[in-house]
Amino acid sequence: MRGVNAQSQWVTRPGADQPGADQPDAGAGPTAVLRRLAVPGGVLAAVVGAFAYVGAVDPNQPGHYPVCPLLRFTGVYCPGCGGLRSAHAFVHGDLSAALTDNAVAVAGYFVFAVVWTFWVVRAARGRPVRIDLGPVHLWSVGALLLVFTVVRNLPFGGWLHP
């Protein structure tokens, strides 16, 4: 039975109160470690493949990618507008252009890198990985995206236009 410790908000697993319950498997060999790293490795391969494609096929050239429907029909920039151009600039090492195209996307790239690294380290050690975002965290991310969207569509937020 899984429960939530009211003091720490960390999810516990069965037997977690036993000594050594959060320790890695003592008899884990290289095969077990590689098996635990297969999923994080697959996720990284997919992300690298997507970035490689966007880096090779320039989104600044018309006709390669579909246009944002919200921008096309309303003229309003959504929080994702400029994300492909941002990824393209990021792949080519132009961080200032990437930030100009979509600053939230660049922050997302770095958040992904940190979370992925945390995931790999925990998986390699044989420890469970659980990121338990509460309502406050999710509402905060939603509010950040909403503020970013509103500001980039106001006259003084022109510097956030892709």
C-alpha positions in Angstrom: 0.0 0.0 0.0 1.4 3.4 -0.9 0.9 6.3 1.4 2.0 9.9 1.6 4.0 11.0 4.5 2.3 14.2 5.7 5.5 15.8 6.9 7.7 15.4 3.8 5.1 14.9 1.0 7.3 12.1 -0.4 5.5 9.0 -1.5 6.6 5.9 0.3 6.5 2.4 -1.0 5.9 -0.9 0.8 8.7 -1.9 3.1 10.3 1.6 3.0 10.4 1.7 6.8 12.8 -1.3 6.8 16.5 -0.7 7.0 18.1 -0.5 3.6 14.8 -0.3 1.7 15.9 2.7 -0.3 19.3 1.2 -1.1 20.2 0.0 -4.6 20.1 -3.7 -5.4 23.2 -5.3 -3.9 23.5 -7.9 -6.6 22.8 -5.7 -9.6 25.3 -6.2 -12.4 25.9 -4.2 -15.5 23.0 -5.9 -17.3 20.5 -4.8 -14.7 21.9 -1.2 -14.8 21.6 -1.1 -18.6 18.1 -2.5 -18.4 17.1 0.3 -15.9 18.7 2.9 -18.2 16.9 1.7 -21.3 13.8 4.0 -20.9 15.7 7.2 -20.1 18.1 6.4 -23.0 15.1 5.9 -25.3 13.6 9.2 -24.2 16.9 11.0 -24.8 17.2 9.4 -28.2 13.8 10.6 -29.2 14.5 14.2 -28.0 17.9 14.3 -29.7 16.3 13.0 -32.9 13.6 15.7 -32.8 16.2 18.4 -32.2 18.4 17.0 -35.0 15.4 17.2 -37.4 14.5 20.7 -36.4 18.2 21.7 -36.6 18.4 20.3 -40.1 15.1 21.6 -41.5 14.9 25.3 -40.9 11.5 26.5 -39.5 12.3 30.0 -40.7 11.8 28.8 -44.3 8.1 28.7 -45.1 6.4 25.4 -46.0 8.4 23.0 -43.8 6.1 23.1 -40.8 2.4 23.9 -40.3 1.5 27.4 -39.1 0.1 27.8 -35.6 -3.7 27.8 -36.0 -4.2 30.3 -33.2 -1.8 32.7 -34.8 -3.3 32.1 -38.3 -6.9 32.7 -37.3 -6.7 35.2 -34.5 -3.3 36.9 -34.8 -2.5 36.0 -31.1 0.8 34.4 -30.2 0.3 31.2 -28.1 2.9 30.1 -25.6 4.4 27.7 -28.1 4.7 30.1 -31.0 8.4 30.4 -32.0 9.2 27.1 -30.3 10.5 25.5 -33.4 12.6 28.5 -34.3 13.9 28.6 -30.8 14.9 24.9 -31.0 16.6 25.5 -34.3 18.6 28.4 -32.9 19.4 26.4 -29.8 20.7 23.5 -31.9 22.9 25.9 -33.8 24.3 27.4 -30.6 22.6 30.8 -30.9 21.2 31.2 -27.4 20.2 34.8 -27.7 18.1 34.0 -30.9 16.6 31.0 -29.1 15.6 33.2 -26.1 14.2 35.8 -28.5 12.1 33.3 -30.4 10.6 31.6 -27.2 12.1 32.2 -23.8 9.8 29.7 -22.1 10.8 27.0 -24.5 14.5 27.6 -23.7 13.7 27.3 -20.0 11.9 24.1 -20.8 15.0 22.7 -22.5 17.0 23.3 -19.3 14.3 21.9 -17.0 14.2 18.8 -19.2 18.0 18.4 -18.9 17.9 18.6 -15.1 14.9 16.3 -14.7 16.4 13.8 -17.2 19.8 13.8 -15.4 18.0 13.3 -12.0 16.1 10.4 -13.6 19.2 8.7 -15.0 21.1 9.0 -11.7 18.2 7.5 -9.7 17.7 4.8 -12.3 21.4 3.8 -12.4 21.4 3.5 -8.6 18.2 1.4 -8.7 16.2 3.8 -6.8 12.6 4.7 -7.6 12.0 8.0 -9.5 8.8 9.8 -8.7 8.2 13.5 -9.2 5.1 14.3 -7.5 3.8 17.8 -8.6 1.1 19.1 -6.5 -1.7 21.5 -7.5 0.3 24.5 -6.4 3.1 23.6 -8.8 0.8 22.9 -11.7 -1.2 26.1 -11.2 2.1 28.0 -11.0 3.2 26.7 -14.3 -0.2 27.5 -15.8 -0.1 31.0 -14.4 3.5 31.5 -15.8 2.4 30.4 -19.3 -0.7 32.6 -19.1 1.3 35.7 -18.1 3.9 34.9 -20.8 1.1 34.6 -23.4 -0.6 37.8 -22.3 2.6 39.9 -22.1 3.9 38.7 -25.5 0.7 39.8 -27.1 0.6 43.3 -25.5 2.3 46.3 -27.2 5.1 46.5 -24.6 5.8 42.8 -24.9 6.9 43.1 -28.5 10.4 41.9 -27.5 8.8 38.5 -26.7 7.4 38.1 -30.3 8.9 35.2 -32.2 
